[in-house]
Structures are given as C-alpha cells and as structure tokens.
Amino acid sequence: MSGSLYTNREHILRSEPMARHSSWRCGGFAEHYFTPLNQTELIEFLHHVPAHEPLHWLGLGSNTLIRDGGLRGTVVATSPGLSRCHWLDAECLYAESGLTCGRLAREAASKDRTGLEFLAGIPGTFGGALSMNAGALGGETWDFVEWVETIDRQGRTRRRKRSEFDVGYRHVSCPAGEWFVAGVLRLSDPANGQAVMNIKRVLAQRVKTQPTGKATCGSVFKNPPGDFAGRLIEQCGLKGYRFGGCLVSTVHANFIVNDGSASATQLERFIAQVQTTVEAATGIILEPEVKIIGYDYWQREERL
C-alpha cells in the first residue's frame, strides 16, 4: 500500500498487536490497522487500496480468533468511527456497522419499540450481528432487517434489500467483495413501556448464565439441529475442563475462557479437542460459530 497514505494518517497503525482488539486477548500482529472516522473517510481510504491488499473487517473483536502469525494487509476497524444511528421514521432505525449491539437495543427501547432487546446481551457490533445473523433468546437480527448498505473495496456503496440475501441460522450470504456498513431495522411493535425492563432482564440473565468479565469470544459452537452445543459438551464431561490456559467455562460449556496465558494456537487446538471429544461420544460434529482468521507461525515464516 502507498506509504504516503499511511504517513498522513495518525490513526492508521503499523504492526498493531491484535490481542488489544480481541475479546479473547490473544493473536498476532496486523500489518496495518485502520480506524476510519466516518464513512466518507472509509470511502477515501478504499479508493487508494491496491487490488492485491487483503482487507479484514473487525468490530469489537468478539466471535473472532486471530491466529498468532497475524494478518497480512489491513484491518478495517468499524468501531467506534462508524457508530451513527438515527430514526428514519417512527418504525425504521438506521444504524452503522460499528454501533454496539447494546447501544442499538437501548436506542430501540428509548422509542418504546420492542424486538431488539436480545441484542443487549450480545457483546459485538451491528455489523457483526448482520454478518452472522446473531441471535439469542429466540430473536435473530435479520428478523428485523429492512435493507442494508454495503461497500466494496473500490469504495462504492450499494443499498440492498433483505430479499437479496440467503439468511439462516448464524449464516448470511453477502455478495463477494462487499461488506456491511449500515442497515435499517423495522420495529413496528410497541413495547408498551416494557422494553427497558426487558433489557434489564436480558442482562441479568446473561450474568447468571455466561462467564461475563472473562476473556471469551462468546459462544464457540453453533447449536446443532434440535440440541444445544453447551449441553453436548457438558454431557461429555468437559464442563470445567482445562488444558494450559484454556478452560471450558464452568458457567456455560459453550464458552471457552482464556485465563490470560493461552495463545491463539492453543485456543484453536483446544476447540478442535472439544470437537473431537463430542463427535466420538455422540457422533455429532460441532460447527464453530467463532471465525478463525490469520496465519499460524509456520505459515507466517513461510510467506516471509
């Protein structure tokens, strides 16, 4: 990438340790780390990115494991720069991809609209929720999507309808080479004054049932059809199982805790070990919900 582009921007960092930006508090270095102040600056930045430059989009670093060999190219951090939200009318709420899920839930509640309370318990951004159809307590993000705005690596934005996407359980098919930068949620049901109380209940439930305050990525595995990943892991006797700095949470077995000493490599191997154990005992292959990206050390040394 052009050196002048970086020289003129103090908020574009080189060799940035991704452990600072991961909820698992581990991972290698990103060659470049860019935090746009707004969509205009993001578009300008993308105009200058060479076609061969890899781009990695990141919100709050939850639901992501960044390998110890780091990331070649540029990480585009959507939060906190892309965090605007406003109401288009009484029912439609516009939000940018870097807005936290918690703030989005509170904004809906402030207008006495119901439906998004489940987002209060998801420690990520709206962009991440869009990209994986995040959900909890029976609610899913795309249940409310009216349209989204995407951007490609040339900085061109497009408005796309919900009908243009294949949406399923923790799955959304985004057109190749496009990323979510904003979206509009339609919230037609009044909360009758209960939305704020619902959010408080969601947060209280999260404290009781999840290892809050610990270094986790959120749920590690998708729930298999008709069952729960946490139940299967616990059934196999793995709840509380520890290897090195990795621990299957004693609060919820679908959460893996880094006690502060585990590397990304160790966590990835620990995930595979849990998968292998569950498959051997039940015949069910747990599919990771966490996104694993980047190079391992040997791959990094090979490319250098």
Buried (B, 14 or more C-beta within 10 A) or exposed (E): BEEEBBEEBEEBBEEBBBBEBBBBBBBBBBBBBBBBEEBEBBBEBBEEBEEEBEBBBBBBBBBBBBBBBBBBBBBBBBBEBBBEBEBEEEBBBBBBBBBBBBBBBBBBBEBBBBBBBBBBBBBBBBBBBBBBBBBBBEBBBBBBBBBBBBBBBEBEBEEBEBEBBEBEEBEBEBEEEBBBBBBBBBBEEEBEEBBBEBBEBBBEEBEEEBBBEBBBBBBBBBBBEEEBBBBBBBBBEBBEBEEBBBBBBBBBBBBBBBEEEBBBBBBBBBBEBBBEBBBEBBEBEBEBBBEBBBBBBEBBEEEE
